[in-house]
């Protein structure tokens, strides 16, 4: 069987765009002041440009889910390569459901079961996302993921009792 790979690019938030533009305007202002008044303004200009590039890199999020033969792998893709986030065996997956389903209520913020939450969604309105609960020893893990119907079918084949979604057979 071949692996199923899903690439997710997170939509940039308006606050990120605003902050990047603000940093760029500050860099230009420091540059103009450095040219017109004193070269002492060149150091803040240089530091602001470094902040711009660092924040642009840090705010960019791309993920790749790989559903292989034995496990679900989640990797963060960046300019510097891939960083393995999780390698989850299918037997560790306890629940796959819609985020507003009754099965997900105990795992929500303020719910009765405490879990660590990781968000791997694209924030696009037209792409549905799902809650995946994983038994990651010693605690549980809640993953929010954009999953395709093929991925849900594959998860259902690997761990039938964990998938609680009725719209994809």
Z-matrix of the N, CA and C atoms (Angstrom, degrees):
N
C 1 1.442
C 2 1.525 1 110.23
N 3 1.315 2 116.27 1 139.49
C 4 1.457 3 120.64 2 178.23
C 5 1.517 4 110.11 3 -83.15
N 6 1.322 5 114.74 4 160.69
C 7 1.461 6 120.53 5 177.37
C 8 1.518 7 109.89 6 -81.41
N 9 1.325 8 115.65 7 147.33
C 10 1.459 9 122.08 8 174.19
C 11 1.520 10 107.27 9 -102.00
N 12 1.331 11 116.85 10 122.78
C 13 1.460 12 121.87 11 -177.46
C 14 1.519 13 108.68 12 -116.36
N 15 1.336 14 116.24 13 128.34
C 16 1.460 15 122.44 14 178.14
C 17 1.521 16 107.74 15 -120.06
N 18 1.322 17 116.55 16 124.05
C 19 1.464 18 121.45 17 177.38
C 20 1.518 19 109.52 18 -100.74
N 21 1.325 20 116.07 19 133.95
C 22 1.460 21 122.23 20 -178.87
C 23 1.519 22 108.60 21 -126.96
N 24 1.325 23 115.86 22 123.84
C 25 1.456 24 121.50 23 174.89
C 26 1.517 25 107.86 24 -111.29
N 27 1.312 26 115.99 25 121.80
C 28 1.462 27 120.18 26 -177.38
C 29 1.527 28 110.16 27 -75.03
N 30 1.321 29 114.31 28 133.26
C 31 1.460 30 121.57 29 177.81
C 32 1.526 31 108.80 30 -68.65
N 33 1.334 32 115.65 31 135.78
C 34 1.455 33 118.88 32 179.85
C 35 1.513 34 110.56 33 -71.82
N 36 1.327 35 116.30 34 135.00
C 37 1.455 36 121.09 35 179.47
C 38 1.526 37 109.52 36 -77.61
N 39 1.327 38 116.19 37 155.77
C 40 1.458 39 120.22 38 180.00
C 41 1.523 40 110.93 39 -65.27
N 42 1.326 41 118.20 40 -30.08
C 43 1.469 42 120.14 41 178.27
C 44 1.531 43 110.75 42 -67.92
N 45 1.338 44 117.57 43 -34.39
C 46 1.462 45 120.54 44 176.44
C 47 1.523 46 110.94 45 -65.40
N 48 1.322 47 116.17 46 -43.39
C 49 1.460 48 120.58 47 179.95
C 50 1.524 49 109.93 48 -63.89
N 51 1.339 50 116.83 49 -43.74
C 52 1.461 51 120.83 50 178.94
C 53 1.530 52 110.98 51 -61.18
N 54 1.333 53 116.95 52 -44.81
C 55 1.459 54 120.72 53 -178.78
C 56 1.525 55 111.86 54 -65.21
N 57 1.308 56 118.01 55 -40.17
C 58 1.464 57 120.77 56 177.26
C 59 1.522 58 111.29 57 -63.82
N 60 1.324 59 116.95 58 -40.57
C 61 1.468 60 119.78 59 177.78
C 62 1.525 61 111.40 60 -66.84
N 63 1.315 62 117.73 61 -39.02
C 64 1.461 63 121.67 62 178.18
C 65 1.524 64 111.13 63 -63.32
N 66 1.310 65 116.92 64 -43.03
C 67 1.464 66 120.84 65 178.45
C 68 1.525 67 110.30 66 -63.72
N 69 1.336 68 116.94 67 -40.67
C 70 1.468 69 120.36 68 178.96
C 71 1.530 70 111.01 69 -64.30
N 72 1.324 71 117.44 70 -41.72
C 73 1.469 72 120.73 71 178.59
C 74 1.527 73 110.23 72 -63.79
N 75 1.331 74 117.57 73 -42.50
C 76 1.468 75 120.30 74 177.56
C 77 1.532 76 111.84 75 -61.86
N 78 1.320 77 116.78 76 -39.64
C 79 1.466 78 120.14 77 178.83
C 80 1.520 79 110.62 78 -63.18
N 81 1.326 80 116.79 79 -42.31
C 82 1.468 81 119.96 80 178.83
C 83 1.529 82 110.52 81 -65.92
N 84 1.334 83 117.62 82 -40.82
C 85 1.468 84 120.54 83 178.45
C 86 1.524 85 111.26 84 -62.51
N 87 1.318 86 117.70 85 -44.08
C 88 1.468 87 120.61 86 177.37
C 89 1.526 88 111.04 87 -63.60
N 90 1.322 89 117.63 88 -37.36
C 91 1.460 90 121.23 89 178.73
C 92 1.527 91 110.83 90 -64.98
N 93 1.335 92 116.10 91 -45.94
C 94 1.467 93 119.95 92 179.40
C 95 1.528 94 110.11 93 -63.45
N 96 1.321 95 118.17 94 -42.23
C 97 1.461 96 120.87 95 177.80
C 98 1.522 97 111.07 96 -64.52
N 99 1.324 98 116.68 97 -36.41
C 100 1.459 99 120.61 98 178.01
C 101 1.518 100 112.14 99 -66.37
N 102 1.330 101 116.82 100 -34.50
C 103 1.463 102 120.62 101 179.11
C 104 1.524 103 110.67 102 -76.78
N 105 1.334 104 117.89 103 -43.75
C 106 1.466 105 121.98 104 -174.53
C 107 1.524 106 113.73 105 -81.81
N 108 1.323 107 118.70 106 -40.48
C 109 1.463 108 120.26 107 -169.81
C 110 1.523 109 113.40 108 -108.59
N 111 1.299 110 117.59 109 -62.88
C 112 1.457 111 120.19 110 -173.94
C 113 1.526 112 109.14 111 -151.31
N 114 1.310 113 115.20 112 144.32
C 115 1.460 114 119.27 113 178.14
C 116 1.529 115 111.88 114 -72.34
N 117 1.321 116 117.11 115 -6.24
C 118 1.467 117 120.10 116 176.95
C 119 1.523 118 111.23 117 -65.41
N 120 1.328 119 117.72 118 -20.20
C 121 1.460 120 120.80 119 178.66
C 122 1.533 121 112.55 120 -79.40
N 123 1.316 122 117.13 121 -7.37
C 124 1.464 123 119.79 122 -179.75
C 125 1.532 124 112.19 123 -70.81
N 126 1.342 125 117.23 124 -33.43
C 127 1.459 126 119.59 125 177.95
C 128 1.535 127 111.26 126 -63.97
N 129 1.363 128 119.74 127 -48.83
C 130 1.470 129 118.10 128 175.50
C 131 1.530 130 112.36 129 -61.58
N 132 1.325 131 117.85 130 -32.85
C 133 1.468 132 121.19 131 177.18
C 134 1.526 133 109.51 132 -62.75
N 135 1.326 134 116.54 133 -47.88
C 136 1.457 135 120.87 134 -179.98
C 137 1.528 136 111.08 135 -62.03
N 138 1.329 137 117.73 136 -43.91
C 139 1.468 138 121.30 137 179.46
C 140 1.526 139 111.37 138 -65.56
N 141 1.322 140 117.78 139 -36.06
C 142 1.457 141 120.94 140 177.99
C 143 1.524 142 110.86 141 -67.10
N 144 1.312 143 117.07 142 -39.69
C 145 1.469 144 120.67 143 177.07
C 146 1.526 145 110.21 144 -64.58
N 147 1.340 146 117.71 145 -40.04
C 148 1.464 147 120.12 146 175.98
C 149 1.526 148 110.99 147 -62.29
N 150 1.344 149 117.31 148 -41.52
C 151 1.468 150 120.92 149 177.17
C 152 1.526 151 110.87 150 -61.95
N 153 1.330 152 116.36 151 -39.34
C 154 1.459 153 120.68 152 179.45
C 155 1.525 154 110.38 153 -59.83
N 156 1.325 155 116.62 154 -50.30
C 157 1.457 156 119.48 155 -177.67
C 158 1.530 157 112.13 156 -68.53
N 159 1.318 158 117.47 157 -36.95
C 160 1.458 159 120.01 158 177.31
C 161 1.522 160 110.75 159 -64.40
N 162 1.344 161 117.05 160 -46.67
C 163 1.463 162 119.81 161 -177.86
C 164 1.528 163 111.16 162 -68.38
N 165 1.317 164 117.92 163 -36.95
C 166 1.465 165 120.40 164 177.26
C 167 1.524 166 110.95 165 -61.16
N 168 1.320 167 115.76 166 -40.02
C 169 1.459 168 119.57 167 177.84
C 170 1.534 169 110.83 168 -71.22
N 171 1.323 170 117.42 169 -42.00
C 172 1.469 171 121.28 170 -176.53
C 173 1.528 172 111.96 171 -70.07
N 174 1.328 173 118.51 172 -29.14
C 175 1.466 174 120.26 173 -177.45
C 176 1.529 175 112.76 174 -86.11
N 177 1.312 176 116.94 175 -9.90
C 178 1.474 177 120.81 176 178.46
C 179 1.519 178 108.84 177 -83.76
N 180 1.325 179 116.17 178 124.79
C 181 1.456 180 120.59 179 -178.32
C 182 1.526 181 109.85 180 -128.02
N 183 1.310 182 114.73 181 123.12
C 184 1.459 183 121.33 182 172.48
C 185 1.521 184 107.53 183 -134.13
N 186 1.331 185 114.81 184 136.35
C 187 1.459 186 120.48 185 -179.20
C 188 1.517 187 109.23 186 -127.71
N 189 1.314 188 114.29 187 157.72
C 190 1.454 189 120.24 188 176.00
C 191 1.520 190 107.93 189 -136.79
N 192 1.340 191 115.74 190 123.69
C 193 1.461 192 121.42 191 175.22
C 194 1.517 193 107.09 192 -99.61
N 195 1.304 194 116.41 193 131.83
C 196 1.456 195 121.31 194 176.20
C 197 1.518 196 108.13 195 -121.09
N 198 1.311 197 116.15 196 115.19
C 199 1.460 198 121.53 197 177.14
C 200 1.516 199 106.85 198 -98.75
N 201 1.318 200 115.32 199 101.12
C 202 1.455 201 121.26 200 -176.65
C 203 1.507 202 112.17 201 -97.35
N 204 1.308 203 115.46 202 -159.52
C 205 1.456 204 122.13 203 -177.91
C 206 1.523 205 111.94 204 -70.49
N 207 1.331 206 116.86 205 -41.27
C 208 1.464 207 121.12 206 -173.33
C 209 1.527 208 114.51 207 -112.54
N 210 1.354 209 117.80 208 -21.61
C 211 1.460 210 117.77 209 -171.51
C 212 1.522 211 112.08 210 -153.07
N 213 1.329 212 113.55 211 166.32
C 214 1.458 213 123.72 212 174.09
C 215 1.518 214 106.97 213 -102.07
N 216 1.329 215 116.62 214 122.76
C 217 1.458 216 121.26 215 179.98
C 218 1.524 217 108.51 216 -111.45
N 219 1.323 218 116.33 217 134.84
C 220 1.458 219 122.14 218 176.51
C 221 1.518 220 107.15 219 -119.51
N 222 1.331 221 115.24 220 124.47
C 223 1.462 222 120.77 221 -179.48
C 224 1.516 223 109.56 222 -125.61
N 225 1.326 224 115.75 223 143.97
C 226 1.458 225 120.81 224 172.31
C 227 1.515 226 106.99 225 -96.10
N 228 1.317 227 115.74 226 128.10
C 229 1.456 228 121.61 227 -178.16
C 230 1.520 229 107.50 228 -102.20
N 231 1.329 230 116.77 229 127.06
C 232 1.462 231 120.73 230 178.56
C 233 1.522 232 108.96 231 -134.77
N 234 1.311 233 115.56 232 -178.31
C 235 1.462 234 120.19 233 178.66
C 236 1.527 235 111.82 234 -65.46
N 237 1.313 236 116.30 235 -23.15
C 238 1.459 237 121.33 236 -177.14
C 239 1.521 238 112.74 237 -95.06
N 240 1.311 239 117.79 238 7.78
C 241 1.457 240 120.52 239 179.66
C 242 1.508 241 111.92 240 118.67
N 243 1.317 242 115.22 241 -157.23
C 244 1.462 243 121.75 242 -177.20
C 245 1.521 244 109.74 243 -108.63
N 246 1.320 245 114.00 244 141.59
C 247 1.455 246 120.79 245 176.03
C 248 1.524 247 106.91 246 -121.02
N 249 1.321 248 116.76 247 121.11
C 250 1.458 249 121.13 248 179.99
C 251 1.522 250 109.08 249 -71.85
N 252 1.311 251 116.15 250 120.09
C 253 1.460 252 121.12 251 177.81
C 254 1.530 253 109.53 252 -89.22
N 255 1.332 254 116.09 253 -54.90
C 256 1.468 255 120.48 254 -177.15
C 257 1.523 256 109.93 255 -145.09
N 258 1.323 257 115.20 256 147.34
C 259 1.463 258 123.66 257 169.94
C 260 1.529 259 105.01 258 -128.62
N 261 1.332 260 116.04 259 100.62
C 262 1.458 261 122.32 260 -169.13
C 263 1.525 262 109.87 261 -109.36
N 264 1.331 263 118.02 262 117.41
C 265 1.471 264 119.07 263 173.97
C 266 1.532 265 110.13 264 -66.36
N 267 1.319 266 117.08 265 146.33
C 268 1.466 267 120.95 266 -178.02
C 269 1.524 268 111.86 267 -60.49
N 270 1.308 269 117.00 268 -28.87
C 271 1.465 270 119.46 269 -179.90
C 272 1.534 271 112.33 270 -69.70
N 273 1.332 272 118.05 271 -18.89
C 274 1.470 273 121.40 272 178.78
C 275 1.524 274 112.65 273 -83.33
N 276 1.326 275 117.61 274 -14.10
C 277 1.462 276 120.66 275 -179.37
C 278 1.523 277 108.74 276 -76.20
N 279 1.323 278 115.91 277 121.97
C 280 1.463 279 121.64 278 -177.16
C 281 1.521 280 112.62 279 -98.31
N 282 1.336 281 117.68 280 -29.61
C 283 1.461 282 119.95 281 -173.46
C 284 1.521 283 109.81 282 -156.47
N 285 1.327 284 116.46 283 134.00
C 286 1.461 285 123.63 284 170.11
C 287 1.516 286 105.49 285 -129.34
N 288 1.353 287 116.19 286 116.70
C 289 1.464 288 119.39 287 -176.80
C 290 1.519 289 109.82 288 -154.44
N 291 1.314 290 115.41 289 172.98
C 292 1.459 291 120.65 290 173.82
C 293 1.527 292 108.54 291 -71.33
N 294 1.345 293 118.39 292 149.03
C 295 1.465 294 120.06 293 -175.27
C 296 1.528 295 114.61 294 -63.76
N 297 1.339 296 118.05 295 -25.04
C 298 1.462 297 119.95 296 -178.43
C 299 1.532 298 112.55 297 -101.84
N 300 1.317 299 117.46 298 12.58
C 301 1.462 300 120.17 299 179.47
C 302 1.534 301 110.36 300 -77.26
N 303 1.328 302 117.83 301 157.28
C 304 1.469 303 120.78 302 -179.07
C 305 1.533 304 113.25 303 -61.45
N 306 1.326 305 117.99 304 -28.59
C 307 1.463 306 120.66 305 179.55
C 308 1.517 307 112.26 306 -66.69
N 309 1.348 308 117.69 307 -26.81
C 310 1.467 309 121.76 308 -177.42
C 311 1.523 310 113.15 309 -86.81
N 312 1.324 311 118.51 310 -12.02
C 313 1.467 312 121.98 311 -175.71
C 314 1.530 313 113.06 312 -58.54
N 315 1.335 314 121.10 313 -43.54
C 316 1.472 315 118.81 314 -179.54
C 317 1.528 316 113.41 315 -63.83
N 318 1.338 317 117.95 316 -19.98
C 319 1.457 318 121.91 317 -176.36
C 320 1.526 319 112.60 318 -96.79
N 321 1.329 320 117.37 319 -1.83
C 322 1.464 321 120.18 320 179.57
C 323 1.517 322 109.88 321 -73.80
N 324 1.327 323 115.53 322 167.52
C 325 1.455 324 121.02 323 178.82
C 326 1.529 325 109.13 324 -60.57
N 327 1.320 326 116.49 325 128.59
C 328 1.454 327 121.29 326 -176.03
C 329 1.512 328 113.49 327 83.31
N 330 1.330 329 117.42 328 2.81
C 331 1.461 330 121.39 329 179.28
C 332 1.515 331 111.43 330 -76.20
N 333 1.310 332 115.80 331 178.37
C 334 1.457 333 120.30 332 -175.16
C 335 1.521 334 113.92 333 -78.34
N 336 1.339 335 117.82 334 -18.91
C 337 1.467 336 121.06 335 179.80
C 338 1.526 337 108.63 336 -112.33
N 339 1.316 338 116.22 337 122.15
C 340 1.467 339 120.97 338 -179.76
C 341 1.530 340 109.72 339 -83.15
N 342 1.329 341 115.38 340 129.41
C 343 1.459 342 121.07 341 179.46
C 344 1.523 343 109.07 342 -138.04
N 345 1.311 344 115.43 343 153.48
C 346 1.462 345 121.35 344 172.20
C 347 1.521 346 106.76 345 -84.77
N 348 1.336 347 117.72 346 131.31
C 349 1.462 348 121.16 347 -175.83
C 350 1.526 349 110.22 348 -106.60
N 351 1.315 350 115.21 349 133.61
C 352 1.467 351 122.61 350 174.49
C 353 1.520 352 107.70 351 -125.58
N 354 1.317 353 116.91 352 132.89
C 355 1.459 354 121.89 353 -176.65
C 356 1.518 355 109.51 354 -109.23
N 357 1.314 356 116.65 355 115.42
C 358 1.464 357 122.80 356 178.81
C 359 1.528 358 110.30 357 -121.08
N 360 1.319 359 117.27 358 37.59
C 361 1.459 360 121.42 359 -178.15
C 362 1.523 361 110.38 360 -98.86
N 363 1.331 362 115.08 361 167.58
C 364 1.461 363 120.37 362 -178.14
C 365 1.524 364 112.74 363 -93.81
N 366 1.320 365 118.13 364 -11.00
C 367 1.467 366 124.13 365 -176.58
C 368 1.526 367 112.51 366 63.63
N 369 1.296 368 118.45 367 22.34
C 370 1.461 369 121.38 368 176.31
C 371 1.526 370 108.36 369 -93.62
N 372 1.335 371 115.63 370 137.32
C 373 1.470 372 120.53 371 -175.23
C 374 1.527 373 112.05 372 -68.82
N 375 1.321 374 117.51 373 -28.26
C 376 1.459 375 120.49 374 -176.09
C 377 1.531 376 113.67 375 -86.73
N 378 1.331 377 117.91 376 -3.22
C 379 1.459 378 121.46 377 -178.85
C 380 1.528 379 108.75 378 -109.89
N 381 1.351 380 118.24 379 117.86
C 382 1.475 381 119.15 380 178.98
C 383 1.525 382 110.74 381 -73.32
N 384 1.317 383 115.28 382 146.21
C 385 1.458 384 119.17 383 175.47
C 386 1.524 385 109.57 384 -122.16
N 387 1.318 386 115.09 385 160.40
C 388 1.454 387 121.34 386 -172.70
C 389 1.525 388 109.78 387 -130.94
N 390 1.323 389 114.86 388 155.10
C 391 1.457 390 122.22 389 174.90
C 392 1.519 391 108.12 390 -94.75
N 393 1.321 392 115.78 391 128.70
C 394 1.460 393 121.81 392 177.34
C 395 1.525 394 106.65 393 -121.51
N 396 1.319 395 116.89 394 118.36
C 397 1.463 396 122.27 395 178.47
C 398 1.524 397 108.27 396 -100.49
N 399 1.336 398 115.27 397 127.39
C 400 1.461 399 121.78 398 -175.30
C 401 1.523 400 108.56 399 -122.38
N 402 1.308 401 115.51 400 137.57
C 403 1.467 402 121.29 401 174.03
C 404 1.513 403 106.80 402 -87.32
N 405 1.336 404 116.14 403 91.36
C 406 1.459 405 122.59 404 -179.16
C 407 1.526 406 106.73 405 -104.76
N 408 1.313 407 116.47 406 101.70
C 409 1.475 408 120.43 407 -173.84
C 410 1.509 409 110.17 408 -57.06
N 411 1.281 410 118.80 409 138.34
C 412 1.458 411 131.18 410 4.61
C 413 1.528 412 113.26 411 -90.55
N 414 1.345 413 119.04 412 -1.52
C 415 1.457 414 119.30 413 -179.78
C 416 1.513 415 110.42 414 -127.63
N 417 1.329 416 114.44 415 177.26
C 418 1.455 417 119.65 416 179.90
C 419 1.525 418 109.41 417 -95.12
N 420 1.324 419 115.01 418 158.68
C 421 1.447 420 122.73 419 -175.93
C 422 1.521 421 108.98 420 -131.24
N 423 1.328 422 116.63 421 134.91
C 424 1.461 423 121.74 422 177.66
C 425 1.527 424 107.75 423 -111.66
N 426 1.325 425 115.75 424 119.83
C 427 1.459 426 121.55 425 179.41
C 428 1.519 427 108.82 426 -111.01
N 429 1.311 428 117.49 427 131.35
C 430 1.459 429 122.11 428 170.92
C 431 1.515 430 106.38 429 -101.59
N 432 1.344 431 115.90 430 120.35
C 433 1.458 432 119.99 431 -172.27
C 434 1.520 433 111.60 432 -136.92
N 435 1.333 434 116.11 433 145.94
C 436 1.458 435 122.31 434 169.99
C 437 1.525 436 106.67 435 -84.93
N 438 1.316 437 116.52 436 111.69
C 439 1.465 438 120.55 437 -179.30
C 440 1.519 439 109.57 438 -117.51
N 441 1.304 440 115.80 439 137.76
C 442 1.459 441 121.25 440 176.73
C 443 1.525 442 109.14 441 -81.94
N 444 1.339 443 118.03 442 163.37
C 445 1.473 444 119.75 443 176.04
C 446 1.532 445 112.74 444 -58.32
N 447 1.338 446 117.46 445 -34.02
C 448 1.467 447 119.78 446 177.66
C 449 1.523 448 111.07 447 -65.01
N 450 1.339 449 115.86 448 -39.56
C 451 1.464 450 119.74 449 179.32
C 452 1.523 451 110.60 450 -65.37
N 453 1.315 452 117.20 451 -39.81
C 454 1.471 453 120.36 452 179.27
C 455 1.528 454 110.06 453 -65.78
N 456 1.336 455 116.57 454 -41.15
C 457 1.465 456 119.27 455 177.19
C 458 1.529 457 111.26 456 -62.50
N 459 1.327 458 116.37 457 -41.11
C 460 1.460 459 119.81 458 179.16
C 461 1.532 460 110.62 459 -65.80
N 462 1.331 461 117.54 460 -41.68
C 463 1.464 462 120.67 461 176.60
C 464 1.524 463 110.80 462 -62.80
N 465 1.323 464 116.31 463 -38.10
C 466 1.467 465 120.30 464 178.76
C 467 1.534 466 110.52 465 -64.62
N 468 1.325 467 117.62 466 -38.61
C 469 1.465 468 120.24 467 177.99
C 470 1.525 469 112.21 468 -67.33
N 471 1.335 470 116.76 469 -35.18
C 472 1.466 471 121.22 470 -177.22
C 473 1.530 472 113.23 471 -81.66
N 474 1.344 473 116.90 472 -32.56
C 475 1.460 474 120.82 473 -176.76
C 476 1.519 475 108.10 474 -149.47
N 477 1.318 476 116.17 475 78.64
C 478 1.471 477 123.10 476 -171.27
C 479 1.525 478 113.18 477 -58.20
N 480 1.319 479 118.50 478 -42.62
C 481 1.462 480 119.78 479 -174.68
C 482 1.527 481 113.19 480 -72.82
N 483 1.325 482 119.00 481 -16.08
C 484 1.466 483 120.79 482 -178.70
C 485 1.528 484 112.55 483 -81.72
N 486 1.322 485 118.18 484 -31.59
C 487 1.467 486 121.38 485 -174.73
C 488 1.519 487 109.50 486 -82.60
N 489 1.337 488 116.26 487 119.93
C 490 1.452 489 122.22 488 -177.58
C 491 1.523 490 110.54 489 -119.88
N 492 1.310 491 116.30 490 46.35
C 493 1.453 492 121.89 491 179.03
C 494 1.511 493 107.59 492 -116.61
N 495 1.335 494 116.32 493 125.36
C 496 1.459 495 118.97 494 -173.81
C 497 1.523 496 113.35 495 -95.16
N 498 1.338 497 118.67 496 -14.40
C 499 1.460 498 119.74 497 -174.79
C 500 1.514 499 114.43 498 -80.77
N 501 1.331 500 119.73 499 -12.06
C 502 1.454 501 121.68 500 179.16
C 503 1.521 502 109.83 501 -120.62
N 504 1.261 503 117.39 502 112.80
C 505 1.471 504 119.98 503 -179.56
C 506 1.492 505 111.23 504 -104.93
